[in-house]
Amino acid sequence: MEHWDHRLKLFLFAIVGALSTGGLFHIVGSREPVGALWLVLTSVGLYWLAYRTYGVFLATQVAGLSDDTPTPACLYPNDPKFRPTSKWVLFGHHFAAIAGAGPLIGPVLAAQYGYVPGFLWILFGAILAGGVHDFVILVASSRRKAMSLVGLASSVLGEWGGKLTGIAVLAILILALAGLGLAVTNTLKHNVWATWVLLTTIPIALVMGYGLIRVPARTGTISLMGSAALLTSLLCGPWIVAHTGGALDFTRNEIVFGLAAYTFIAALLPPWILLVPRDFLSSFLKIGTVVLLGLAVIAIHPALHAPPVSSFLGGGGPVVPGAVFPFVFITIACGALSGFHSLVSSGTTSRLLSRESESFLIGYGSMLTEGFVAVIALIAAAALYPGDYLAINTHLSPQTLAGMNWPVHSLDNLSQMVGATLQGRPGGAISLAAGMSFILSRWSILIPYLGDLFQFILLFEGIFILTTLDAGTRVARNILEESAVSLFPALSGKWMTGALFTALVVAGWSGFITSGTVASIWPLFGLSNQILGMIALAVGTLLLMNRAKWWYALTTGIPMVFMIAVTASAGIELVQSFWSRHMRLDTTIGVVLLLVSAVLVLLTFFRILRNPSFERPGLLAMVNPSAEGES
């Protein structure tokens, strides 16, 4: 009976996905206005269908998951870095860690090209590239005692390949963390409500972490209590704003110092004390808000005022200057594929898996969930009138936009309703909040509360980004520590070693923020993130080739080849653009990233052509725990 229930569910979701996709493109082809409901139904139907079909193929055939294979958390129960964790708690932690600014900001900026190019990449990129990337690296790391991406690269690319990967990973990670930190800083600066809620998540998470360790069987009860405490904090926000004066009104530098202090402590403590429960708690707000926004889109059924494809496909756009290929992929980034996810999968999540079979839900399922977040962000941007969207995301005047045949439609009215100036606020965060506020304004009963809803969405964005910042700091520390211990084994297990490397990582990204340098190299973040994804796909391809059915390596090999084309073309265009504008720092960073990625690509193809059957174990092989030292 269960077998037939499963088939019926697949059939129904296949019907929903097929009809929604067909309906969507019929409307696009006929040039009729498209409702956002079509995008929601299409993404939900196809994501679920992919999870239950292609995802199951990856889990059972490609990876051959088995709970008979011990996870690192079971192999090292006395090591504080390893602890078996409930799959739903770990899902919450992993999703919160990977879902940063990318799925919210990237699709909003990519809406410049119209909603169809971005929607197609979010949909199929997450299914065929991003989800595969996250899942394969998680399984490979778990079967090698939670080895980091750098260690995995060394195992298939050799010592020099591992060193180059390590250099690329650390440089990219520091830059990415600085960019995320800058986004959080801009969200929290002089924002009392958001600062209050983020501060209260720390003691709530500490209590939850203690409860989850003391009574693990009460995960549901503890989660409910934590959610109630978080909801209370949210509801108290307006009262705190009205009665605390300037106590929580922090400047930019004060926010940077506070973020540095928090991430230093969170990355240094065992993850189950603060990092995992706080990310798990934040995931309730993240997923809950996304679900509510999705339900609001279904109920309101707003029209998408953005064109399916815009006149900026060939380049020259005021938000993203490049052409749709390759810049729609670089701009959307985490919404479909993110190299940062491979660092989280191999840096923290693989150390906390209770059973190997759970890596399917956590690795592949989390990426599809993040894809849905990106769809909601794209809808928010596409619901705005094109002139309003460009007025928010550029510094062009309404008169200039009208002369470009993009008249500003209702921006002044929306600004009055949310109680904030919206014009000339580029970066994506404001237009996301403005777009959702515009959708919600269709319900007249919500108009008096649009100001609070606008601030809540900004808070929601800040929490999304901060959970990635603390997890990323811990991953960078792990990579540095792993490299140092391989050279000096005496450093293994030393508390001061972890403290030193955590301080170096925090000093690196916070120094970029305070100096302001990171703002000038922001366009490189998307490129560097995709280069890292390409590297992880190359590692996965080499691991999968050591199989009797070597063609399973095409699951990562095809996305790898595609990302090589994307990153190479985008990198060359960015370097040329930086050089023409005399941006020497940006040019240098871009050239270094391209050179490192080119060498790693050559090493990958050399290994494939020289000997597909490597001496080292393939993805399905479990490394003997006693054969090597712990990572």
CORFENTA-V478240 format. One record per residue. RES is the residue in three letters. SS is DSSP state (helix for helix, strand for strand, loop for the rest). Layout:
# CORFENTA-V478240
<<RES | SS> <RES | SS>>
This chain:
# CORFENTA-V478240
<<MET | loop> <GLU | helix> <HIS | helix> <TRP | helix> <ASP | helix> <HIS | helix> <ARG | helix> <LEU | helix> <LYS | helix> <LEU | helix> <PHE | helix> <LEU | helix> <PHE | helix> <ALA | helix> <ILE | helix> <VAL | helix> <GLY | helix> <ALA | helix> <LEU | helix> <SER | helix> <THR | helix> <GLY | helix> <GLY | helix> <LEU | helix> <PHE | helix> <HIS | helix> <ILE | helix> <VAL | helix> <GLY | helix> <SER | loop> <ARG | loop> <GLU | loop> <PRO | loop> <VAL | strand> <GLY | strand> <ALA | helix> <LEU | helix> <TRP | helix> <LEU | helix> <VAL | helix> <LEU | helix> <THR | helix> <SER | helix> <VAL | helix> <GLY | helix> <LEU | helix> <TYR | helix> <TRP | helix> <LEU | helix> <ALA | helix> <TYR | helix> <ARG | helix> <THR | loop> <TYR | helix> <GLY | helix> <VAL | helix> <PHE | helix> <LEU | helix> <ALA | helix> <THR | helix> <GLN | helix> <VAL | helix> <ALA | loop> <GLY | loop> <LEU | loop> <SER | loop> <ASP | loop> <ASP | loop> <THR | loop> <PRO | loop> <THR | loop> <PRO | helix> <ALA | helix> <CYS | helix> <LEU | helix> <TYR | loop> <PRO | loop> <ASN | loop> <ASP | loop> <PRO | loop> <LYS | loop> <PHE | loop> <ARG | loop> <PRO | loop> <THR | strand> <SER | loop> <LYS | helix> <TRP | helix> <VAL | helix> <LEU | helix> <PHE | helix> <GLY | helix> <HIS | helix> <HIS | helix> <PHE | helix> <ALA | helix> <ALA | helix> <ILE | helix> <ALA | loop> <GLY | loop> <ALA | loop> <GLY | helix> <PRO | helix> <LEU | helix> <ILE | helix> <GLY | helix> <PRO | helix> <VAL | helix> <LEU | helix> <ALA | helix> <ALA | helix> <GLN | helix> <TYR | helix> <GLY | loop> <TYR | helix> <VAL | helix> <PRO | helix> <GLY | helix> <PHE | helix> <LEU | helix> <TRP | helix> <ILE | helix> <LEU | helix> <PHE | helix> <GLY | helix> <ALA | helix> <ILE | helix> <LEU | helix> <ALA | helix> <GLY | helix> <GLY | helix> <VAL | helix> <HIS | helix> <ASP | helix> <PHE | helix> <VAL | helix> <ILE | helix> <LEU | helix> <VAL | helix> <ALA | helix> <SER | helix> <SER | helix> <ARG | loop> <ARG | loop> <LYS | loop> <ALA | loop> <MET | loop> <SER | loop> <LEU | helix> <VAL | helix> <GLY | helix> <LEU | helix> <ALA | helix> <SER | helix> <SER | helix> <VAL | helix> <LEU | helix> <GLY | helix> <GLU | helix> <TRP | helix> <GLY | helix> <GLY | helix> <LYS | helix> <LEU | helix> <THR | helix> <GLY | helix> <ILE | helix> <ALA | helix> <VAL | helix> <LEU | helix> <ALA | helix> <ILE | helix> <LEU | helix> <ILE | helix> <LEU | helix> <ALA | helix> <LEU | helix> <ALA | helix> <GLY | helix> <LEU | helix> <GLY | helix> <LEU | helix> <ALA | helix> <VAL | helix> <THR | helix> <ASN | helix> <THR | helix> <LEU | helix> <LYS | loop> <HIS | loop> <ASN | loop> <VAL | helix> <TRP | helix> <ALA | helix> <THR | helix> <TRP | helix> <VAL | helix> <LEU | helix> <LEU | helix> <THR | helix> <THR | helix> <ILE | helix> <PRO | helix> <ILE | helix> <ALA | helix> <LEU | helix> <VAL | helix> <MET | helix> <GLY | helix> <TYR | helix> <GLY | helix> <LEU | helix> <ILE | helix> <ARG | helix> <VAL | loop> <PRO | helix> <ALA | helix> <ARG | helix> <THR | helix> <GLY | helix> <THR | helix> <ILE | helix> <SER | helix> <LEU | helix> <MET | helix> <GLY | helix> <SER | helix> <ALA | helix> <ALA | helix> <LEU | helix> <LEU | helix> <THR | helix> <SER | helix> <LEU | helix> <LEU | helix> <CYS | helix> <GLY | helix> <PRO | helix> <TRP | helix> <ILE | helix> <VAL | helix> <ALA | helix> <HIS | helix> <THR | loop> <GLY | loop> <GLY | loop> <ALA | loop> <LEU | loop> <ASP | loop> <PHE | loop> <THR | loop> <ARG | helix> <ASN | helix> <GLU | helix> <ILE | helix> <VAL | helix> <PHE | helix> <GLY | helix> <LEU | helix> <ALA | helix> <ALA | helix> <TYR | helix> <THR | helix> <PHE | helix> <ILE | helix> <ALA | helix> <ALA | helix> <LEU | helix> <LEU | loop> <PRO | loop> <PRO | loop> <TRP | loop> <ILE | loop> <LEU | loop> <LEU | helix> <VAL | helix> <PRO | helix> <ARG | helix> <ASP | helix> <PHE | helix> <LEU | helix> <SER | helix> <SER | helix> <PHE | helix> <LEU | helix> <LYS | helix> <ILE | helix> <GLY | helix> <THR | helix> <VAL | helix> <VAL | helix> <LEU | helix> <LEU | helix> <GLY | helix> <LEU | helix> <ALA | helix> <VAL | helix> <ILE | helix> <ALA | helix> <ILE | helix> <HIS | loop> <PRO | loop> <ALA | strand> <LEU | strand> <HIS | loop> <ALA | loop> <PRO | loop> <PRO | loop> <VAL | loop> <SER | loop> <SER | loop> <PHE | loop> <LEU | loop> <GLY | loop> <GLY | loop> <GLY | loop> <GLY | loop> <PRO | loop> <VAL | loop> <VAL | loop> <PRO | loop> <GLY | loop> <ALA | loop> <VAL | helix> <PHE | helix> <PRO | helix> <PHE | helix> <VAL | helix> <PHE | helix> <ILE | helix> <THR | helix> <ILE | helix> <ALA | helix> <CYS | helix> <GLY | helix> <ALA | loop> <LEU | loop> <SER | loop> <GLY | helix> <PHE | helix> <HIS | helix> <SER | helix> <LEU | helix> <VAL | helix> <SER | helix> <SER | helix> <GLY | helix> <THR | loop> <THR | helix> <SER | helix> <ARG | helix> <LEU | loop> <LEU | strand> <SER | loop> <ARG | loop> <GLU | loop> <SER | loop> <GLU | helix> <SER | helix> <PHE | helix> <LEU | helix> <ILE | helix> <GLY | helix> <TYR | helix> <GLY | helix> <SER | helix> <MET | helix> <LEU | helix> <THR | helix> <GLU | helix> <GLY | helix> <PHE | helix> <VAL | helix> <ALA | helix> <VAL | helix> <ILE | helix> <ALA | helix> <LEU | helix> <ILE | helix> <ALA | helix> <ALA | helix> <ALA | helix> <ALA | helix> <LEU | loop> <TYR | loop> <PRO | helix> <GLY | helix> <ASP | helix> <TYR | helix> <LEU | helix> <ALA | helix> <ILE | helix> <ASN | helix> <THR | loop> <HIS | loop> <LEU | loop> <SER | loop> <PRO | helix> <GLN | helix> <THR | helix> <LEU | helix> <ALA | helix> <GLY | helix> <MET | loop> <ASN | loop> <TRP | loop> <PRO | loop> <VAL | loop> <HIS | loop> <SER | loop> <LEU | helix> <ASP | helix> <ASN | helix> <LEU | helix> <SER | helix> <GLN | helix> <MET | helix> <VAL | helix> <GLY | loop> <ALA | loop> <THR | loop> <LEU | loop> <GLN | loop> <GLY | loop> <ARG | loop> <PRO | loop> <GLY | loop> <GLY | loop> <ALA | helix> <ILE | helix> <SER | helix> <LEU | helix> <ALA | helix> <ALA | helix> <GLY | helix> <MET | helix> <SER | helix> <PHE | helix> <ILE | helix> <LEU | helix> <SER | loop> <ARG | loop> <TRP | loop> <SER | helix> <ILE | helix> <LEU | helix> <ILE | helix> <PRO | helix> <TYR | helix> <LEU | helix> <GLY | helix> <ASP | helix> <LEU | helix> <PHE | helix> <GLN | helix> <PHE | helix> <ILE | helix> <LEU | helix> <LEU | helix> <PHE | helix> <GLU | helix> <GLY | helix> <ILE | helix> <PHE | helix> <ILE | helix> <LEU | helix> <THR | helix> <THR | helix> <LEU | helix> <ASP | helix> <ALA | helix> <GLY | helix> <THR | helix> <ARG | helix> <VAL | helix> <ALA | helix> <ARG | helix> <ASN | helix> <ILE | helix> <LEU | helix> <GLU | helix> <GLU | helix> <SER | helix> <ALA | helix> <VAL | helix> <SER | helix> <LEU | helix> <PHE | loop> <PRO | helix> <ALA | helix> <LEU | helix> <SER | loop> <GLY | loop> <LYS | loop> <TRP | helix> <MET | helix> <THR | helix> <GLY | helix> <ALA | helix> <LEU | helix> <PHE | helix> <THR | helix> <ALA | helix> <LEU | helix> <VAL | helix> <VAL | helix> <ALA | helix> <GLY | helix> <TRP | helix> <SER | helix> <GLY | helix> <PHE | helix> <ILE | helix> <THR | helix> <SER | helix> <GLY | loop> <THR | helix> <VAL | helix> <ALA | helix> <SER | helix> <ILE | helix> <TRP | loop> <PRO | helix> <LEU | helix> <PHE | helix> <GLY | helix> <LEU | helix> <SER | helix> <ASN | helix> <GLN | helix> <ILE | helix> <LEU | helix> <GLY | helix> <MET | helix> <ILE | helix> <ALA | helix> <LEU | helix> <ALA | helix> <VAL | helix> <GLY | helix> <THR | helix> <LEU | helix> <LEU | helix> <LEU | helix> <MET | loop> <ASN | loop> <ARG | loop> <ALA | loop> <LYS | loop> <TRP | helix> <TRP | helix> <TYR | helix> <ALA | helix> <LEU | helix> <THR | helix> <THR | helix> <GLY | helix> <ILE | helix> <PRO | helix> <MET | helix> <VAL | helix> <PHE | helix> <MET | helix> <ILE | helix> <ALA | helix> <VAL | helix> <THR | helix> <ALA | helix> <SER | helix> <ALA | helix> <GLY | helix> <ILE | helix> <GLU | helix> <LEU | helix> <VAL | helix> <GLN | helix> <SER | helix> <PHE | helix> <TRP | helix> <SER | helix> <ARG | loop> <HIS | loop> <MET | loop> <ARG | helix> <LEU | helix> <ASP | helix> <THR | helix> <THR | helix> <ILE | helix> <GLY | helix> <VAL | helix> <VAL | helix> <LEU | helix> <LEU | helix> <LEU | helix> <VAL | helix> <SER | helix> <ALA | helix> <VAL | helix> <LEU | helix> <VAL | helix> <LEU | helix> <LEU | helix> <THR | helix> <PHE | helix> <PHE | helix> <ARG | helix> <ILE | helix> <LEU | helix> <ARG | helix> <ASN | loop> <PRO | loop> <SER | loop> <PHE | loop> <GLU | loop> <ARG | loop> <PRO | loop> <GLY | loop> <LEU | loop> <LEU | loop> <ALA | loop> <MET | loop> <VAL | loop> <ASN | loop> <PRO | loop> <SER | loop> <ALA | loop> <GLU | loop> <GLY | loop> <GLU | loop> <SER | loop>>
